[in-house]
């Protein structure tokens, strides 16, 4: 493996949520622009990257399992191992101290630095040095608005309309691993939707930790989703996730009225107990959640609702 080579092969594995899938598309785009080549085969890779999740336990365990598998591979040949995403942000000390085979750590706001970090790690290995590449600072501004994601062919395409979260639910590390809320400019999102339609995708899923909070000038999320749904060639638009505490009537009206917006809402309740909801810092009650569901049913009875429920929460 030569640090100066333009044919460095990278294998990227993604764990966790839809936002990670989208982030991996950003990573592929940024690294391909810098001359890296991607491969589906671990055995051909000079660099193995894992885009990780800090919320889903199964994804967390899979990452540690894969790291154990890479120990043997790294003993056989030069190999740069990188951990990206929320685990890199949340467990940076553990991953650098306990997992010596990890060469690069990059948090969700540091993907632009990946080519430099990887090349430095390759150079360190050639020189027999044990230096880590670490970039885990959170940004108040980074939205990757100018990066065109490298998408695989398919029916659905993701668009992240915002990054970060300001809700600070007591069970969730997202505000600490992805930072505070910041919204992308609507013009860039609509342009991305048009590009997606030109590529032949029929469905777009708009992503955000709490899409209700989307704000850019006089644009709210209802206006944004209606505009995306009007893009020629796009037949279905979905979104995830809204928060029950401030689900706006304007968004509900958009779902009800626009033929291209899917009649499905994922509305996480997390618990049916007001005491537990308080401990979770969810800022709504069982009664308020049920009233919102009843209102949705009143406006359109065929809207499909799905939810998340945490069982056995601390103190339950």
N, C-alpha and C positions, 0 to 999 in steps of 0.2 A: 504494500500500500504506500503510495507516494503522495505527500501533502500537496505537491504541485500539480498532480494529475487532475485533468478535467473530467475524467471518467470514474469518479468515485461513486460506487454503488451503495445505495441506501435502501434499507428495508424498514418500513414504518408500520407499526401495529397500533391500533386504536382501541381503547377500553372506555366504557362508560356511556355518557349521554350523547344526545344529538349535537350539542354544542361542540363536543370533542370531535365528532365526525366532521363538522364544518371546519374546526381549527386544523384538522389534519389536511384538509383541502388547501387551506392557507399555507401550511408548512410546505406541502409539495410544490405549490406555486413559487414561493419565495426561494426554495432551494434549487428548483429547476432553472430559475432565472440566473442562478449563480453557478450553473454548470454541473450540478449533481444529477445522477441518473438513478431512477427508482427501480427496484426489483421486488417481485413477490417471493423470492427464494432467499431464505436466511443464509443458506450456504454460499451464495454468490455475493453477499453484502460485505462491504468494508465498514459500514456504519449501520448499527441497529438502533432505531429510536422507538420508544414506547410513549404514546400520548395517553396520559393516565387520568384517573378519576379519584377524588378524595372523599366521595359521598357513598358510592355503592360498594359495599363490603366485598361482593363477589369480584368486582373489577380490581379492587385493591389486592385481594389474594392472588388473582391471576398474574398481576404484575410481579409479585414476589416469586411466584412459581417460575415465571419466564426468566427472571434474573438468575435463579438457581440453575436453570438449563443453560444459560449463556456462559456460566463459569467454565464449563468444559470446552465450549466452543472457543472461548477467548484464550484458553491454554494452548490450543492447537495452532492459532495464527493471530496476526495483528488484527485487532477489532476495536472500534470505538463504540461504546454503549452510552446511549443518552436517554434520560428520563425527562419527559416534557409534561406540561399541564399542571393540574391541581395538586397531584402528589409531590411534584417537584417543588411547588410553592409551599405546601403545607408541611412536608417532611424533609426539608433540605438537609437538616443536621443529621438525621437518621440515615438518609441515602448517601451522604458523603462519608460518614464515619463508619457505619455498619456495613455498607455495601461498597467495598473498595473497587469493585469492577466497574462502577459507574464513572464515566469520564466527563459527561456533560449533563448539566441540569439547567432547564430553561422553563420558566413560568409562563403562564398564558399571555403575558404582555411583552415577552422577550423573543418572539419568534424571528424578528428581523435580525437578531444577533446570531442565529443558529449557524449560518455558513462560517462565520468567523470563529465561533466556539469549536466547531468540529475540526476546522483546519488547524487550529491551535492544538487541539487534542492529538491529532494525527502527528503533528510536528513533535510534540512532547514525547510520544511513543517512539518515534524514530531516534530521538536524542536520548532515550532511556530515562526520561524524567517522569515523575508521578505528579502531574499538575492537573487539577480539576478545572473545567470550564463551568462557571456559575453565573447565571443571569436570572435573578428572581425578584427584581424590583417591580412593584406594582406601579401602573401609570394612571394618571388622572385623565389622559387624553386618548390613549391608543384604542382605535377601533378597527384598524386595518382597512380603512375605507378605500384605499387606493390599490389594494391587492385583489387581483382577479383569481378566485379559487380554482384550483385544478380539480375539476369534477370528473368522476367516472360516469360512463353512460348509464342512463336509467330513466325512470319515470319522474322521480321526485328530486328536487334540488333544495338545499337548505340556504337560507339567507339569515345571517345574524343582524338584527336591526339595532341591537344595543349590547353592551357588555356590562358585567358587574351587577351588584344588587345592594340596595340600601335597607332591606327589610330586617336583617339580623334575627331570623328565627333561631331559637336557642339550639336546635339540633343541626344547624347547617353551617358549613364553613365557607360557603361561596363568597360572602363579602370579604373574607380574609384571603382567599386564594385567587379571586378574580377582581377584587377591588370594588370601588363604588360605581354607581350607575353612570353611564354616559351613552348617549344616543348618537347613531350615525345620521348624517344629513339625508333627508328624504330623496333628494335628486340622485344621489349615488345608489340608493337602494332600488329606485325605480329603473335606473339605467341597468343595474345588475339583473333585474327581473326581465327586462327586454332582451338582454344578452342570453339569458337562460332560455327564453322562448325561441330565439334564433337557433340555439343549439338543439332544439327538438324536445326539451322537457315539457311535460304537460302539467305538472304539479309543483307548487312552491310551498314550502313550510317556513314561516317566519319564526325566528327564534329569539328568545330573550328570557332572562331569569324571571322577570315580571314584565310582560309586554304592556300591561296597563300603564306603566311608568314612562313609556316612550314619549319623549317631547323633543321637538326641534323647531324652534321658532313658533309659528302658529299651527304646526302639524302635531296632531295626536295620533294614537295608534289606529283609531277608527278611520281617519282620513287616509292614513298610509295603506292600510290593508285594502280599502276600497280602490285606491289608485293602482295597487299591484294587481288586484283582481280584474282590472280593466285592461291590462296589457294584452294585446292580441296574441293568440296562440296559447295562453295560459288558461287551462280549463278548470283547475281546482287550486284553491288556496287554503292552507291550514295554518294554525299558529299554536305555539306553546312557549311558556305557560302563563296564563293570567293568574292573578291573586284574587281570592274572594273578597278581600277587605275593600277593594276599590274598583270592582268590575264596572266599567262605565256603561251607561245606557246606550251611548252612541255606538259602542262596539257591538253590543247585543243587537241593535237595530241593523248594523252592517251584516252580521251573520244571518239574521232573519231575512233580509231583503235582497242581498246580492246573490244572483244565481251561481256565481263561480266560487263563493266562499262556502266551504263544506259545513254542513249542519251538524257539527260535532264540536264540543267544548270539553277540554280537559280541565277540571276545576278541583284542585287538590283540597280536600277537607282536613286531612291528617288525623283528626279525632272528632268524636261526637260529644265529648265532655268539655264543658266550659272551663272547668278547673285545669284540665290538661292543655286545652287551647291557650289558656293564660300562661302556663308554664312554658309552652312552646313559643310564646310571644307572637301568636298569629294575629292578634288585634281584631278578631271578630268572634261572635258567639255562635253556638249551634243554631239558635233562632234566626240570626241574621243570614247564616249560610242557607238554611232551609227556605227562608223568604226569597233569596236570590234564585234558588232552584225553582220555586213555585212561579216566580215572575217569568223565568225562561220558558217554563211549560205553558204559561198563559199566552205568551206571545207566539210560540210555535211548539206544538206538542211533539213533533217528530225530531227535534234536536236530540242527538245522542250525547249523553253526559258520561264522562269517565272521571275517576278520582284516584288519589293516593291516600292510604291510611297507614299510620305508624302504630303497630301493636306493641304493647309492653313498654311504652315510653317511661322514662325515669319517674318514679313516684306513682305510677299507675297501678 
